[in-house]
């Protein structure tokens, strides 16, 4: 794909928003990141941009520390020694409020919903089993208007017709 010019953004280093990539996009393979220009090296673990480099070639250190449309806020920084014995700068990043949910969280929720549906209570569901285990499958009750639970009721598993 690279030889035929099908990779995107491979001729420059992008800092900031990548066209066509949203914050909640999920990537399963490193090659997907390489094709989009999000990751420049096929084998290396970490891709980086030096402090003086930017997408237009006239970067400043100030632009990396304070500029751009960040999707997280740095709350703490420190210097530590990594597993290999080399110095590593570490940053504590906190997500910005009202941000789109991360793709990994959506995947975790979907997995829990599939394997443990009664333990996961999505927003808007008043009860996850209206039948109280009288049916083979749970009967969900959804109410996104007021959140009120149903008043006293008797769940019937068979149809009753008046005589």
HELIX and SHEET records of a PDB file:
HELIX    1   1 UNK A   30  UNK A   36  1                                   7    
HELIX    2   2 UNK A   61  UNK A   66  1                                   6    
HELIX    3   3 UNK A  103  UNK A  115  1                                  13    
SHEET    1   A 2 UNK A  72  UNK A  81  0                                        
SHEET    2   A 2 UNK A  87  UNK A  95 -1                                        
SHEET    1   B 2 UNK A 125  UNK A 127  0                                        
SHEET    2   B 2 UNK A 141  UNK A 142 -1                                        
END                                                                             
